[in-house]
């Protein structure tokens, strides 16, 4: 089971979800520091930096994370940790829900002074409960990326072919610019070989 939320603080709207995690790029994990809490996931738009999340969206994610922690929801001044999903480290010695990090430099924190009910209520109005086939969703998402990449590659190849053709045409024009000037007829008219021997007298 996965709960999906939509944050309209950015355009296009951002997708936030709670539940079973997804192994994919562009996913940011949020959880309450030092307390038990649900892990909230933010799917970033491709090309967006995880460390450049707009402040309004960051606030939405942090508020939703706090609201989904039984203990953290009751306390003020809670620290929310967020990091790329790929930076999470989990081994057999850790308790359920406990995680570590591969690289501490890729971990950021945001302080939530208190629960903001208007934000949480706005997000809860967008809440959808689904039972997705996460593997199939991931495959469909990766297929979409591959098709988009292939389309972009085809466009690049088409543009490269157009530029190559343009260069060939310019090179031909450059190499044949004097073709009409140096025709046999024009060369014969300017040649002294076939002239009358008395042609110099015409200048006198």
C-alpha positions in Angstrom: 0.0 0.0 0.0 1.3 3.4 -0.9 -0.2 6.9 -0.2 0.3 9.5 -2.8 0.2 13.2 -2.3 0.5 16.1 -4.6 2.2 19.4 -3.8 1.1 22.3 -6.0 3.8 24.7 -4.5 5.8 24.0 -7.7 4.9 23.7 -11.4 4.4 21.0 -12.5 3.1 19.6 -9.2 5.5 17.4 -7.2 4.6 13.9 -6.2 5.2 12.8 -2.6 4.4 9.3 -1.4 4.5 7.2 1.8 4.8 3.5 1.9 7.0 0.9 0.3 10.1 2.6 -1.1 11.0 2.6 -4.8 14.4 1.9 -6.1 14.8 4.5 -8.8 16.7 7.7 -9.6 15.3 11.2 -8.7 13.8 10.0 -5.3 14.6 11.9 -2.1 14.0 10.3 1.3 12.7 12.3 4.2 12.4 11.1 7.8 12.4 12.5 11.4 15.9 12.5 13.0 16.3 10.2 16.0 12.6 9.3 16.1 10.5 6.6 14.6 8.7 7.9 11.5 7.4 6.9 8.2 9.8 7.6 5.3 8.4 10.2 2.9 9.6 10.0 -0.7 9.7 12.9 -3.1 10.1 12.1 -6.8 12.1 14.9 -8.3 11.7 16.1 -11.9 14.6 14.8 -14.1 17.5 17.2 -14.1 16.5 18.8 -10.8 19.1 18.8 -8.1 18.2 17.1 -4.8 20.1 19.9 -2.9 18.1 22.6 -4.7 14.5 21.7 -3.7 12.3 24.9 -3.7 11.7 26.1 -0.1 7.9 25.7 -0.4 8.2 22.1 -1.5 10.8 21.4 1.1 8.3 22.7 3.8 5.5 20.5 2.4 7.7 17.4 2.6 9.0 18.3 6.1 5.5 19.0 7.4 4.2 15.7 6.0 7.2 13.8 7.5 6.5 15.3 10.9 2.8 14.5 10.6 3.6 10.9 9.8 5.7 10.3 12.9 3.6 9.3 16.0 6.1 10.8 18.4 7.4 13.6 16.2 3.9 14.8 15.4 3.4 15.6 19.1 6.6 17.5 19.6 7.8 20.9 18.4 11.2 21.7 17.0 11.8 18.4 15.1 14.7 18.0 12.7 13.9 16.3 9.4 16.7 14.7 7.5 16.6 14.3 3.7 19.0 12.7 1.3 18.9 11.0 -2.1 17.4 7.5 -1.9 20.7 6.0 -3.3 22.5 7.4 -0.3 20.6 5.3 2.2 22.5 2.5 3.8 20.8 -0.5 5.5 22.4 -3.6 6.9 21.2 -6.6 9.0 22.4 -5.1 12.3 20.0 -2.1 12.1 16.6 -2.0 13.7 13.5 -1.9 11.5 13.2 1.5 10.0 16.7 2.5 11.0 19.0 3.7 8.2 22.5 5.0 7.8 24.2 6.9 5.0 26.9 6.2 2.5 28.0 9.8 2.3 27.2 12.3 5.1 27.9 15.2 2.7 24.7 14.2 0.9 22.6 14.5 4.0 20.7 17.8 4.7 18.5 18.8 7.7 15.5 21.1 8.1 14.1 22.2 11.4 10.3 22.1 11.7 9.3 24.4 14.6 5.8 23.1 14.8 3.0 21.4 12.9 1.4 23.7 10.3 -2.2 22.3 10.0 -3.1 24.3 6.8 -0.2 22.7 5.0 -0.9 19.2 6.2 -4.6 19.6 5.5 -3.9 20.8 2.0 -1.7 17.8 1.3 -4.2 15.4 2.9 -6.9 16.6 0.4 -4.7 15.3 -2.4 -4.1 11.9 -0.7 -4.7 8.8 -2.8 -4.4 5.2 -1.5 -3.1 2.7 -4.1 -1.8 -0.8 -4.2 0.6 -0.4 -7.1 2.8 -3.0 -8.7 6.0 -1.1 -7.9 8.2 -3.2 -10.2 5.9 -2.7 -13.1 5.7 1.1 -12.4 9.5 1.3 -12.3 9.8 -0.6 -15.6 7.2 1.6 -17.2 9.0 4.7 -15.9 12.4 3.5 -17.2 10.8 2.6 -20.5 9.4 6.1 -20.8 12.9 7.5 -20.1 14.5 5.2 -22.7 11.9 6.2 -25.4 12.4 9.9 -24.6 16.2 9.4 -24.9 15.8 7.5 -28.2 13.6 10.3 -29.5 16.2 12.9 -28.5 18.9 10.9 -30.1 16.9 10.7 -33.4 16.4 14.5 -33.3 20.2 14.9 -32.7 21.0 12.6 -35.6 18.6 14.4 -37.9 20.1 17.8 -37.0 23.6 16.4 -37.5 22.6 15.1 -41.0 21.1 18.5 -41.9 24.3 20.3 -40.8 26.5 17.8 -42.7 24.4 18.3 -45.9 24.6 22.1 -45.5 28.4 21.9 -45.2 28.6 19.6 -48.2 26.5 22.0 -50.3 28.7 25.0 -49.2 31.9 23.1 -50.0 30.5 22.2 -53.5 29.6 25.9 -54.1 33.0 27.0 -52.9 34.8 24.5 -55.2 32.6 25.2 -58.2 32.2 29.0 -57.8 34.3 29.7 -61.0 33.0 26.9 -63.1 30.9 29.3 -65.3 33.8 31.7 -65.6 36.3 29.1 -66.8 34.3 27.5 -69.5 36.1 26.6 -72.8 34.2 29.3 -74.6 35.2 32.0 -72.2 38.8 30.8 -72.1 39.0 30.8 -75.9 37.8 34.4 -76.0 40.5 35.5 -73.7 43.3 33.4 -75.2 45.9 34.9 -77.6 46.6 31.6 -79.3 43.7 31.7 -81.9 43.8 35.5 -82.6 44.6 37.1 -85.9 48.4 37.8 -86.1 47.6 41.5 -86.8 45.4 41.9 -83.6 48.0 44.2 -82.1 47.5 46.7 -84.9 43.9 47.2 -83.7 45.3 49.1 -80.8 47.2 51.5 -83.0 
